[in-house]
Every structure is written in C-alpha cells, then in structure tokens.
Amino acid sequence: MQIAFVLYPGITALDLIGPYEVLRSLPGAEVRFVSNERGPVTADSEVLTLMSTHSYAETPRPDILLVPGSATNSMGILEDKELIDWVVEAHRTTTWTTSVCSGALVLAKAGILNGLPATTHWMVQEGLRHFGAEPRPDERIVRSGRIVTAAGVSAGIDLGLWLVGEIAGRERAEATQLIIEYDPRPPYDTGHVSKASDATIEGARAVFLDMAGIHD
Amino acid sequence: MQIAFVLYPGITALDLIGPYEVLRSLPGAEVRFVSNERGPVTADSEVLTLMSTHSYAETPRPDILLVPGSATNSMGILEDKELIDWVVEAHRTTTWTTSVCSGALVLAKAGILNGLPATTHWMVQEGLRHFGAEPRPDERIVRSGRIVTAAGVSAGIDLGLWLVGEIAGRERAEATQLIIEYDPRPPYDTGHVSKASDATIEGARAVFLDMAGIHD
C-alpha cells in the first residue's frame, strides 16, 4: 500500500506529520513524500526543511494520497499546474484521496470536490465554496465516498486514525491510538470557532497574519 | 527567545513537530533544529528526513530545549555523550527544559530528573525509575520547576500549548489552539493504557516491536 504525502514549499508540517505518524505503521505501508522533484522542501516556518523522497512523476498510482495545507502558500499552490494535474490523474486510481487543512483547496481546484461536502481550516471554508464544494465547518473529518477531508492542522491525526480503522479494522486503529498515546488533554478549550470568544478569534487571525508574513 | 528542538537519528517526528507547530508562533521565537552537526537526520520510519539547522556546539544557551523520543533509538541515544553533555550544559541556563515521549530518558540520563516526578511514553515508564526519576504514568504533562516532561508522541501538542500559556499568557495560548484547530475528536478512545483493553495493549506492543524492527 503506497501512501503519498504531498510536500510543497510552505506546507504546515503538522498537517503532514500527524497523519504520517499514524499511517506509517499500517501493515505493508510504503510511505513516500512527493513533490515536483526529489529534494529539500521548506515548510511555512521557513526554518523546517523536509526531504521529498519521490517526484510526482515517479508516483503515478498511490493507494492513498494526502495533501496538507499551508499558512503561507495555500493560495499560491493552486497555481502549481504540475501538482494539480498530478492530483487529477492520481485520484483516478487511489483507494483514498485525502486532505488536511487548506490542502482541501487543492482537491477542490482539481475538481474532485465538485458538489461534495468537505471541510478545511476554519479561516478558508469559503474557499471551498468558491471551487464548488459544500463547506461543513462543524465537522472534524468529512467523507464523500473515497475522498476524506479534515479540518485545520491537528485534525490530520483524527483523519489518520479514522483511515486506519477503515483500512485495517478497529482493533488495529485502537492499538495505533495507544502507540501515539493520543489521549488529548488540551489545557484550554478553544480549538473550534464555536468554542472560542470573539477576542480569541480575532487574536488567532492576528497571529496567523503575522505567521503568514502579512502585516496591516 | 531561542527554541532548540533536538534532532537525532531515529526520532519520532510527531514528538517534535507537534510542539514545533505550537511554539513557532510565539512572539520573538527563533526556532532551531539542533543535532551533532548540521545536515539531514532521518526519523524512525527510515523514510522521513528532516534538516538540522544548527549543531549543539552552535547552540550553547537555548531559552527552551525540547528533546523528542524515538521508536527505534530511545536507548541508543543515551550513549550519545555529545548530546548528553550538551543537555547538561544547556540546561544550566534554559528557561524551560522539556521532553516528549522517551525524550525524558535523555533528561534523566543527564541527571536532570534525579528524584523528580516525570512522565514519558507508557512503555518506558520504568526507564525513568532506572535513572532516578519518579514516574507519573497517569499525567499528560509533569512540571517540576522549569522542567516539563510530556507523555507519548501526541502529548507534545498539549505540552506546547501549556508552555505558550506560561510564556505568553492564556489569551495567546487560546488563539494558538484555534490556529491549529486543536479540537480533538479521536474516533476511538484508547489513547491511555487505563482506557485500553489488554488486547489493545498487547496489539500496540506488537505493532510497536514491528515498527522498531524487533521480531520475535
């Protein structure tokens, strides 16, 4: 089972590493980090660099495809014709086509989410609508057939566990959850916009703009 | 504020990337990935490679030090005298010295946890006792003064948010939680040994041994 984690400049690393850590222990998993060409790819922090193991061209038929999001490049990447074309082609034969965070916009741009319910990071839900998908901002993961989209950043861990359950059964997924000791106890409870105050939402937007290098 | 994320061969990537994604947006944060020397370092999957940005020698006085764990090298790394010596020295002047998962054993080997309560991955709690620390297997994060240890793998996200609260205040931590949309909804509930059946615990050990390349 070949799992292709897409790696493009500006990715949010946790979008990718959350599901990677969950899925990599699947029986028979062959993990790949794929990009335009093999080599170093720098994340949206501009400090972290990860190595791509294969090009898109070398990976025409992954069984699982996962597209992460970005804090700095989620719109720019939509203009990467090579990525979009590869997603269109690879999707024809995947068992699962998935995204985390603003990675859903890549699937949407590729025409895969047309008329389908999907989710993404809370800040870009309207981007889904722009590309013809139906935002489900209250869902953590949204399944439409063999397409599964997850909400922002950390939601990729939940997506990964859900996929392990579908692919290898509940017992394996429960064991995997225990291996990564995923017994979340966040010290605060503001992880969804419905739980956050207006001040927290405004604060999050300000921090985000700062992270993205956008200043008023 | 200089944050040094330790990168050694065989690390469990999520141990590192969870808290990195949370802490990197701290005001004034200077993130570094540190190792024996600058260059590529391969994680315990043997597929994922991350780039170290600085050597230990180039990073004598980090403000925050974080040591991740490993599925394949958590014992081997204890023999890395350069790492252990650096942790001993760097700890003298840190504001926070922290670990995720079996990274706590590195702190313990460095003598930093002597007689102190601490936690680590559920499979290696006894390792803490071996090095003179007092295991707290039911805690998600354990603080002793300026030392904070987290449980296995995914617990680094909770550690990161807790630290943001201590360093930059509750409002900033709440905004950060919303940015990474950390509103966990695991599809199963077996993330702690106290919640897992004997069969799940046995299954987790088997998967873990397979991941670590250890076969009966």
Interface residues (C-beta under 8 A of the other chain):
Chain A: T12 A13 L14 I17 G18 Y20 E21 R24 S25 V31 R32 F33 P40 S45 V47 L48 T49 L50 M51 T53 C101 H121 W122 R140 A151 G152 V153 S154 A155 I157 D158 L161 W162 G165 R170 E171 R172 A173 E174 A175 T176 Q177 L178 I179 I180 E181 Y182 D183 P184 R185 P186 P187 Y188 T190 G191 H192 V193 K195 A196 A199 T200 I201 G203 A204 A206 V207 F208 D210 M211
Chain B: T12 A13 L14 I17 G18 Y20 E21 R24 S25 V31 R32 F33 P40 S45 V47 L48 T49 L50 M51 T53 C101 H121 W122 R140 A151 G152 V153 S154 A155 I157 D158 L161 W162 G165 R170 E171 R172 A173 E174 A175 T176 Q177 L178 I179 I180 E181 Y182 D183 P184 R185 P186 P187 Y188 T190 G191 H192 V193 K195 A196 A199 T200 I201 G203 A204 A206 V207 F208 D210 M211
